């Protein structure tokens, strides 16, 4: 393996918190495969959720990810799921069937993988790469939340708050928002602080009334600031 590929491999393994003993020879793997860089990599998209992981930057690194995924590493199957189904891609660029496959495989390898559970839930909710199944999405979001995903709890809160795909239940929406807040999610903490406002907003479709509610709460917030 040349020095450049090796240095990138060391960086990649360090960023994904996997031991160097799992490194494989990317050049040999590419000789026996027909790998093509997917749009998420050619468009140089960054991994969307944190700095702990990152997408591979070139064909050599992509081959490493594929090889490690094929060897049964749940995290790399998850990363491939993200790469193929990245939400920033246009629908014609994404490969949702591949994304679905790798999320499922990641969960089979580690059933509490929060990211894979969340990603698979999104695919089921939107009917991407599989048949739309909101009930299945909810089950996956609940498992992802239990595994530590604040985003999954937020998705559940929105589903119950809006009541478009399932019956509206603002009590459940608040519980899931509280769960996300307990995980440290700043957006959820802020939402709970203004919960009465959101309940009013979610309780009407009347545009004029929505404007009135927004103006009323704007004045309340202004009065709070002035009294401080």
C-alpha positions as CSV (number, residue, x, y, z in Angstrom):
1,X,0.0,0.0,0.0
2,X,1.5,3.4,-0.9
3,X,2.3,6.0,1.7
4,X,-0.6,8.3,0.7
5,X,-3.2,5.6,0.9
6,X,-1.8,4.4,4.2
7,X,-1.8,7.8,5.8
8,X,-5.4,8.4,4.7
9,X,-6.4,4.9,6.0
10,X,-4.8,5.7,9.4
11,X,-6.8,9.0,9.5
12,X,-10.0,7.3,8.5
13,X,-9.8,4.5,11.0
14,X,-8.9,7.0,13.8
15,X,-11.9,9.1,12.9
16,X,-14.3,6.1,13.0
17,X,-12.8,4.8,16.2
18,X,-11.9,1.4,14.8
19,X,-8.5,-0.4,15.4
20,X,-5.8,-0.3,12.8
21,X,-5.8,-4.1,12.8
22,X,-9.0,-3.9,10.6
23,X,-7.1,-2.1,7.8
24,X,-7.2,-3.9,4.4
25,X,-5.4,-3.4,1.2
26,X,-7.6,-1.1,-0.9
27,X,-5.7,-1.6,-4.1
28,X,-6.2,-5.4,-4.0
29,X,-9.8,-5.0,-3.2
30,X,-10.5,-2.6,-6.1
31,X,-8.9,-5.0,-8.5
32,X,-11.6,-7.6,-7.7
33,X,-14.6,-5.2,-7.7
34,X,-16.3,-2.7,-9.9
35,X,-16.6,0.1,-7.4
36,X,-17.8,3.5,-8.7
37,X,-17.8,6.6,-6.4
38,X,-21.4,7.5,-5.5
39,X,-22.7,11.1,-5.8
40,X,-22.4,11.8,-2.1
41,X,-18.6,11.4,-2.5
42,X,-18.1,13.0,-5.9
43,X,-20.1,16.0,-4.7
44,X,-17.8,16.1,-1.6
45,X,-20.6,16.1,0.9
46,X,-19.6,16.1,4.5
47,X,-20.9,13.5,7.0
48,X,-24.1,15.3,8.2
49,X,-24.3,14.6,11.9
50,X,-21.0,14.9,13.8
51,X,-17.2,15.1,13.5
52,X,-16.8,11.5,14.8
53,X,-17.4,10.0,11.4
54,X,-16.6,11.2,7.9
55,X,-17.3,10.1,4.3
56,X,-14.4,8.6,2.4
57,X,-12.8,11.1,0.1
58,X,-11.7,9.0,-2.8
59,X,-11.9,5.6,-4.5
60,X,-9.2,4.1,-2.2
61,X,-11.0,5.0,0.9
62,X,-14.4,4.0,-0.5
63,X,-12.9,0.6,-1.2
64,X,-11.8,0.3,2.4
65,X,-15.2,1.1,3.6
66,X,-16.8,-1.5,1.3
67,X,-14.3,-4.1,2.3
68,X,-14.8,-3.5,6.0
69,X,-18.6,-3.5,5.6
70,X,-18.4,-6.8,3.7
71,X,-16.3,-8.2,6.6
72,X,-19.2,-7.5,9.0
73,X,-18.5,-4.2,10.6
74,X,-21.8,-2.6,11.5
75,X,-20.5,0.9,11.5
76,X,-19.3,0.7,7.9
77,X,-22.5,-0.7,6.7
78,X,-24.2,2.2,8.4
79,X,-21.8,4.7,6.7
80,X,-22.7,3.1,3.3
81,X,-26.4,3.5,4.1
82,X,-25.8,7.2,4.7
83,X,-23.7,7.6,1.6
84,X,-26.2,6.0,-0.8
85,X,-29.3,7.7,0.7
86,X,-27.9,11.1,1.8
87,X,-30.9,13.4,2.2
88,X,-29.0,16.2,0.4
89,X,-28.9,14.3,-2.8
90,X,-31.6,14.7,-5.5
91,X,-33.8,11.6,-5.7
92,X,-32.4,10.6,-9.1
93,X,-28.8,10.7,-7.6
94,X,-29.6,8.6,-4.5
95,X,-29.8,4.8,-4.4
96,X,-32.4,4.2,-1.7
97,X,-32.4,0.4,-2.3
98,X,-28.7,0.2,-1.5
99,X,-29.2,2.5,1.5
100,X,-32.0,0.3,2.7
101,X,-29.8,-2.8,2.3
102,X,-26.9,-1.4,4.3
103,X,-29.0,0.0,7.1
104,X,-30.7,-3.4,7.5
105,X,-27.3,-5.2,7.4
106,X,-25.9,-2.8,10.0
107,X,-28.8,-3.5,12.4
108,X,-28.4,-7.2,11.8
109,X,-24.8,-6.9,12.9
110,X,-25.6,-4.6,15.9
111,X,-29.3,-4.3,16.7
112,X,-28.9,-1.1,18.8
113,X,-27.1,1.0,16.1
114,X,-29.0,4.3,16.6
115,X,-27.9,5.8,13.3
116,X,-29.0,2.8,11.2
117,X,-32.3,2.5,13.1
118,X,-32.9,6.1,12.4
119,X,-32.0,6.0,8.8
120,X,-34.1,2.9,8.1
121,X,-37.0,4.6,9.9
122,X,-36.8,7.6,7.5
123,X,-36.8,5.3,4.5
124,X,-39.9,3.5,5.8
125,X,-41.7,6.8,6.6
126,X,-41.0,8.3,3.2
127,X,-41.4,5.0,1.2
128,X,-37.8,5.3,-0.2
129,X,-36.2,2.0,-1.3
130,X,-39.1,0.1,0.3
131,X,-42.9,0.3,0.7
132,X,-44.0,3.2,2.8
133,X,-44.9,2.0,6.3
134,X,-45.3,4.7,9.0
135,X,-46.0,2.1,11.7
136,X,-42.7,0.4,11.0
137,X,-41.0,3.8,10.9
138,X,-42.4,4.6,14.4
139,X,-41.1,1.3,15.8
140,X,-37.6,2.0,14.4
141,X,-37.6,5.6,15.7
142,X,-38.5,4.4,19.1
143,X,-35.6,1.9,19.0
144,X,-33.3,4.5,17.7
145,X,-34.3,6.9,20.5
146,X,-33.8,4.3,23.1
147,X,-30.4,3.7,21.6
148,X,-29.6,7.4,22.1
149,X,-30.8,9.3,19.0
150,X,-32.4,12.6,19.8
151,X,-33.3,13.0,16.1
152,X,-35.4,9.9,16.2
153,X,-37.3,11.3,19.2
154,X,-37.8,14.6,17.4
155,X,-39.2,12.7,14.3
156,X,-41.7,11.0,16.6
157,X,-42.7,14.3,18.2
158,X,-43.3,15.9,14.8
159,X,-45.3,12.9,13.6
160,X,-47.7,13.1,16.6
161,X,-47.7,16.9,16.7
162,X,-48.7,17.4,13.1
163,X,-51.1,14.5,12.9
164,X,-50.9,14.1,9.1
165,X,-49.7,10.5,8.8
166,X,-51.0,9.3,12.2
167,X,-53.7,10.6,14.6
168,X,-52.6,13.8,16.3
169,X,-51.5,13.2,19.9
170,X,-49.9,16.3,21.5
171,X,-49.3,14.5,24.8
172,X,-47.1,11.9,23.1
173,X,-45.5,14.7,21.1
174,X,-44.4,16.4,24.3
175,X,-43.1,13.1,25.8
176,X,-40.9,12.5,22.8
177,X,-39.7,16.1,22.9
178,X,-38.8,15.7,26.6
179,X,-36.9,12.5,25.7
180,X,-34.9,14.3,23.1
181,X,-34.3,17.2,25.6
182,X,-33.0,14.6,28.2
183,X,-30.5,13.6,25.6
184,X,-29.3,17.2,25.5
185,X,-30.9,18.3,22.2
186,X,-31.0,22.1,22.3
187,X,-33.9,22.4,19.8
188,X,-36.1,20.2,22.0
189,X,-35.2,22.1,25.2
190,X,-36.2,25.4,23.4
191,X,-39.4,23.8,22.1
192,X,-40.4,22.8,25.7
193,X,-39.8,26.3,26.9
194,X,-42.4,27.5,24.3
195,X,-44.6,24.4,24.4
196,X,-47.9,26.3,24.9
197,X,-47.2,28.3,21.7
198,X,-46.6,25.2,19.6
199,X,-49.7,23.5,21.0
200,X,-51.7,26.5,19.8
201,X,-50.0,26.5,16.4
202,X,-50.6,22.7,15.9
203,X,-54.3,23.0,17.0
204,X,-55.4,25.1,14.0
205,X,-55.1,25.4,10.2
206,X,-56.6,28.9,10.1
207,X,-54.0,31.2,8.6
208,X,-55.4,34.3,10.2
209,X,-55.5,32.6,13.6
210,X,-51.9,31.4,13.2
211,X,-50.8,35.0,12.6
212,X,-52.7,36.1,15.8
213,X,-51.1,33.3,17.9
214,X,-47.6,34.2,16.6
215,X,-48.2,37.9,17.4
216,X,-49.5,37.1,20.8
217,X,-46.5,35.0,21.8
218,X,-44.1,37.6,20.3
219,X,-45.5,40.2,22.6
220,X,-45.3,37.8,25.6
221,X,-41.6,37.1,24.8
222,X,-41.0,40.8,24.4
223,X,-42.6,41.5,27.8
224,X,-40.4,38.8,29.4
225,X,-37.2,40.4,28.0
226,X,-38.3,43.9,29.2
227,X,-38.9,42.7,32.7
228,X,-35.5,41.1,33.0
